[in-house]
Structure formats: structure tokens, C-alpha cells
């Protein structure tokens, strides 16, 4: 189809997606040709062809965001990113609060699964890269809390999660699955009710139906523990997500020392 100037106008692809457990339909990660309309529960995203490029529009209950993207050709990519950007980037740590505590026997290693909130990045370009991100959004409510004292504590993104013994199924546009390997090399039983992680070194992997994190928590004493992320996917076939936090300036590769209890 041509417009009044004779310029070729392409009809957008329309992608409507809803999560259904145990089905094999891919989440709308992309790549998608532009122009395109993408609809997921609560969010409508579109790139509408214009003379100089594309008008990007995201509509949700919070309102509408529009941006003019000055590129003639390209694709749209979606990727999970560290859940630290919305509503504003005020912290580089996340606190996962377990709905019930986990008790780990002495000199043992146990694994559990918890959920974590997702933020989704939209990238436009000829290649999939975090350098091409034009928008980040989330369908999860944001809350922050203080871990430790007012003077020396950490402001953390707060998330409460159930504790799962096996890999749970979540909507990959809303929640991710974090496996936490808890190591207790001490001679005492350890009761774990929360875990604090740094976004530095957060290695998210994702696929058609899952977004995952692989984490480690080592009990040091009755009040201290150390957490970090493991750079490996929880399942075969998952690919690394975009990263907005870098570990280049860190000496401990994103490790967090929890000295105010776990």
C-alpha cells in the first residue's frame, strides 16, 4: 500500500499473547519486523510507520508513552533486564522475602526456587543489543525497603515470594524463577527468611516460556551470609538477557555480604 506521497506503507503485524501454562507458544520476545503491534495483558506496544522512522507507543493503565524513533529499517526485540529501573533507579540491590522461612541442616547444601519481579526492555535496531534499548517497563508493583541500619543499611527493591521445591511455571512477561543454592558449611542449623542480592553481576537467562536466575547463598555464621549469582542457565536452550548493570568495576563480581541477618 502507498500513502499520498507515493511512499510504500507496510501493514503492521499484530501479535496478541497470553500466558497459558504447559503450552508451547513463544512469548513475544522477537525479533519482529516493523511496523508491529504487540499486545500482552495490561500492555499495548506499537511501532507505527512515519515518514522519518517509527512512532513508538506503549499504552497501559498508567498512561501512554510515545517516542519518535528515527530509523528507516529495523526490528523490535524484547528482553528481560535487571528489575531495578522502575519506577526510578534508586537501588542496585533486591531483597527477596520468603513467605515462610527455610531451615537448612548443618554441613549441607540445599536448593529452593523463588520468584522475582521482571522488567522488560524494548530494543529497536538491526541487531539485538542492550545499546538499542528505547524503553523499559514492568507489570509488577514496585516497593523498596531498608536492609540493616539507617546509617549503614542498603536500600533494596523489595519482593515477597513463596518458596518452591521444584521449578514453578510463571508468566515470562511478569515473573522470573530464581534457583537459590543454600550452602550451610557450619555446625549449626540455619533458618533463612530472606536473601539480598546485588544487581551487579545478575545473569538473567530466558527462553520461550521462562525467565531464570541462578543464585548462591553461603551461610557464614548465625547472622552473616554471602550471596552471588552463577553465570549459567537453569535449563538448556536459554539465552542471556540484556544487562544494564556491569561488574567491570567490582572486585567481588557482585557478591553481597549480609551482615544484618538472613
C-alpha positions in Angstrom: 0.0 0.0 0.0 1.2 3.5 -0.8 0.5 6.8 1.0 -0.4 10.1 -0.6 3.3 10.8 -1.3 3.8 7.5 -3.1 5.9 6.1 -0.3 5.4 2.4 0.4 3.4 1.9 3.6 3.6 -1.6 5.2 0.7 -3.0 7.2 1.8 -3.9 10.8 1.9 -7.4 12.1 -0.5 -7.9 15.0 0.8 -10.0 17.9 -1.6 -10.9 20.8 -0.1 -13.0 23.5 -1.5 -14.5 26.8 0.4 -16.9 29.1 -1.1 -20.4 29.4 0.7 -23.0 31.5 2.2 -26.0 29.7 1.6 -24.6 26.2 4.5 -24.2 23.8 3.6 -20.8 22.2 6.6 -18.5 22.3 6.5 -15.3 24.4 6.7 -12.3 22.1 10.4 -11.7 22.6 11.1 -11.3 18.9 12.7 -10.3 16.7 9.7 -8.7 15.0 9.6 -6.7 11.8 8.5 -3.1 11.9 5.8 -1.8 11.9 4.2 -4.0 14.5 1.5 -4.1 17.2 2.2 -6.3 20.3 -0.4 -6.8 23.0 0.2 -8.6 26.3 -2.1 -8.5 29.3 -2.2 -4.9 30.5 0.3 -3.5 27.9 -0.1 -2.5 24.3 3.1 -1.7 22.3 3.2 -0.4 18.7 5.7 0.9 16.2 3.8 2.9 13.6 5.5 3.8 10.3 6.2 7.5 9.8 7.9 9.5 7.1 11.2 9.8 9.2 11.0 6.5 11.0 8.6 5.0 13.5 6.4 6.3 16.3 6.8 4.1 19.3 3.8 3.9 21.7 3.3 2.0 24.9 -0.2 2.0 26.5 -1.1 0.8 30.0 -3.2 1.6 32.9 -0.6 4.2 34.0 -0.9 6.1 30.7 0.7 6.4 27.3 4.3 6.9 26.4 5.3 7.9 22.9 8.7 8.3 21.3 9.8 9.0 17.7 12.4 6.5 16.6 14.4 7.9 13.7 15.3 4.8 11.7 14.0 3.6 8.4 14.6 -0.1 8.9 14.9 -2.3 11.9 13.5 -5.0 14.1 11.9 -5.0 17.5 13.4 -7.1 20.3 12.2 -7.7 23.8 14.4 -8.9 26.7 14.2 -9.1 30.4 16.5 -6.8 32.3 17.5 -6.5 36.0 14.4 -5.4 37.9 15.9 -2.3 39.3 14.8 0.5 36.9 11.1 1.1 37.7 9.6 3.4 38.8 13.1 5.0 39.1 16.6 3.6 39.5 17.1 4.2 43.3 18.8 1.0 44.3 21.2 -1.7 42.9 20.1 -4.4 45.4 17.0 -6.6 45.6 15.7 -8.3 48.8 13.7 -11.5 48.3 11.5 -12.0 51.4 10.4 -15.6 51.8 6.8 -16.1 52.8 8.0 -18.8 55.2 11.5 -19.5 56.5 13.7 -22.3 55.2 15.6 -24.3 57.7 18.9 -25.8 56.5 20.6 -28.6 58.3 24.3 -28.3 59.3 27.0 -29.1 56.7 24.6 -29.4 53.8 23.7 -27.8 50.5 20.0 -27.4 49.6 18.3 -25.7 46.6 15.0 -23.9 46.5 13.1 -21.8 43.9 11.6 -18.4 44.4 10.0 -15.8 42.1 11.5 -12.4 41.3 9.8 -9.4 39.5 10.5 -8.7 35.9 11.3 -5.6 33.9 11.1 -5.8 30.1 13.3 -3.8 27.8 12.3 -2.9 24.2 15.2 -2.6 21.7 14.9 -1.4 18.1 17.6 -1.9 15.5 19.2 -4.3 13.0 20.7 -6.4 15.8 19.8 -7.5 19.3 21.7 -5.4 21.7 21.2 -3.5 25.0 22.7 -0.5 23.3 19.5 -0.2 21.3 17.1 -0.1 24.2 14.4 2.6 23.8 12.0 1.7 26.7 11.8 -0.4 29.9 8.5 -1.3 31.6 7.1 -3.7 34.2 3.8 -5.2 35.1 4.8 -5.7 38.8 4.2 -3.2 41.5 7.4 -1.6 42.9 8.3 -1.4 46.6 11.5 -0.6 48.4 12.8 -1.4 51.9 15.8 -0.9 54.1 18.1 -3.8 54.9 20.2 -3.0 58.0 20.5 0.2 59.9 19.5 3.7 58.7 23.2 4.8 58.8 24.8 1.8 57.1 22.0 -0.2 55.6 21.1 -0.9 52.0 18.0 0.4 50.2 16.6 -2.6 48.3 14.0 -3.4 45.8 11.5 -5.5 47.9 9.8 -8.6 46.7 8.0 -11.3 48.7 7.9 -14.8 47.2 6.5 -18.2 48.0 9.2 -20.9 48.3 9.0 -23.8 45.8 10.7 -27.2 45.9 10.5 -27.7 42.2 10.7 -25.4 39.1 7.4 -23.3 39.0 5.6 -22.0 35.9 5.2 -18.2 35.8 4.1 -15.8 33.1 7.5 -14.8 31.5 6.2 -11.3 30.9 5.7 -10.8 34.6 7.8 -13.1 36.9 11.1 -14.9 36.7 12.3 -18.1 38.5 15.3 -17.9 40.7 17.0 -21.0 42.0 19.0 -20.4 45.2 21.6 -22.9 46.3 21.9 -22.5 50.0 25.2 -23.8 51.4 25.5 -24.3 55.2 29.0 -25.5 56.0 28.6 -24.5 59.6 27.9 -26.9 62.5 24.5 -25.3 63.3 21.1 -25.3 61.8 20.4 -22.2 59.8 16.9 -20.5 59.4 16.8 -18.4 56.3 13.9 -15.9 55.8 15.3 -13.5 53.2 18.1 -13.0 50.7 19.7 -9.8 49.5 21.4 -9.7 46.0 23.3 -7.1 44.1 22.1 -6.3 40.6 25.8 -6.1 39.7 26.5 -9.5 38.1 22.8 -10.5 37.8 22.9 -13.1 35.0 19.3 -13.5 33.6 18.6 -16.2 31.1 15.4 -16.5 29.2 13.5 -18.6 26.6 10.0 -19.0 25.1 8.3 -19.8 28.5 10.9 -19.0 31.2 13.0 -16.2 32.7 15.6 -17.5 35.1 18.3 -16.6 37.6 20.8 -19.0 39.2 22.0 -17.8 42.6 24.1 -18.9 45.5 23.8 -18.2 49.2 26.5 -19.3 51.6 25.9 -19.3 55.4 28.9 -17.9 57.2 27.6 -17.6 60.8 24.4 -17.2 62.8 23.9 -13.7 61.4 26.0 -13.5 58.3 25.7 -14.8 54.8 27.1 -14.1 51.4 25.1 -14.1 48.1 26.1 -14.0 44.5 24.9 -15.1 41.0 26.0 -18.1 38.9 26.5 -17.3 35.3 24.8 -20.4 33.9 21.2 -21.1 32.6 18.8 -23.3 34.6 17.7 -25.0 31.5 19.2 -25.9 28.1 18.3 -23.6 25.3 18.0 -20.4 27.3 19.9 -17.3 26.1 21.4 -14.4 28.1 19.2 -11.3 28.6 20.2 -7.7 28.2 22.4 -6.3 31.0 22.2 -2.7 32.3 24.5 -3.2 35.3 28.1 -4.0 34.8 30.6 -5.9 37.0 33.7 -4.4 35.5 34.3 -2.0 38.4 33.7 -4.7 41.1 36.4 -6.6 42.9 33.9 -9.3 44.1 31.8 -9.8 41.0 28.6 -8.7 42.5 28.8 -10.5 45.8 26.7 -9.2 48.7 27.7 -9.7 52.3 24.5 -9.9 54.5 25.7 -8.8 58.0 22.3 -7.9 59.4 20.7 -11.3 59.4 19.1 -13.6 56.9 
